């Protein structure tokens, strides 16, 4: 377990009132993981012995090398001939295997809003897109060069769940398929869903909402980003990444505004309401920081317009509030806090490091607020414990939240982590933080003082 993951997990466990002894165990586990340097210091004596052994081995190796050189020259010629034959056979076999694989797999009829129609597990499947006007089979790109998520969205009609923040992820294994000369068809494996939602999403009826780009005043902080070493294309990617992050943070303002209103409607304690309103102010700052970075990269002011909040406070109930808080706060915001922390570790631009440091600290606090809120709901509505357990289970097994859509690490110095790294962190947080914390939350070993009254 990484130090970042351990710290986040311990913070959440403390917030929901896990017995102090359990927290000590977690801390000791972290020390065990990070104890290599201490162990090396304690083992100074054996290290000296190792050096002595090394010297002896070196002498022996020298003698052996003299004998070996002669043999090696003889063996090398034989090995070279053998390798050549093996490589030739391998290439031939690989080329032969590709075409039948493309022909043998099904082409599912996918409704991007209906999860039951999606290919399951790691089974290979085919997806096709029609030729552009005037194009033919010869114009279909090689399978190594296509973007899987873009191809699948075009083939299936939209992103998973119809959510603008979610995208398909898969591995392209072959194509275009010659047996389907009417379209560009490719075979994919390992279908996954990733949802790029920095912070807390603002969902209404299950759909994420964000404001369109606009010219609202005051949403740009002055951020002295260093972009001289970046190409024009890199600056554009940087601007798009941080503009999208700004729109998501702007939507989080609406999310926390609704969250505070729901807390009031459900009779929540003042402490939770106060933390919710503070979080709303934090998100305003985050949005300004993100739009400021985007504007510096683009060389022009980037801002935001209005956001649709209609229907966002319909049907408020303890059950719906519980489910939304688990999904949006305990899961999504916990994961994104860890991803932002990892992005901070790789960021070298001073201005972006300062911005990310602020965002990371706030997002971790927002995540713990969600866990404390769920604890309060379960204390006041114990009949919802089964619903909470099912929601956590579904969330852990559901789409993988990511905060980046970048395919390479060329902009990590400016806070843009790759989607692949975000996905790896997401899976790690689900198993090392959210799963254990959910189990602790649903268990009985908690301190009375941690329950919000």
SULPE-V164687 format. One record per helix or strand of 3 or more residues. SS is the DSSP state (@ for helix, = for strand). FROM is the first residue (numbers start at 1). LEN is the number of residues. Records with the same first field share a line. If there is no record, write none. Layout:
# SULPE-V164687
SS=FROM-LEN + FROM-LEN
This chain:
# SULPE-V164687
@=3-14 + 20-14 + 36-7 + 44-61 + 115-3 + 137-3 + 143-3 + 148-9 + 160-3 + 232-34 + 270-29 + 318-29 + 350-31 + 382-16 + 412-3 + 419-24 + 448-3
==125-5 + 166-10 + 184-13 + 400-3
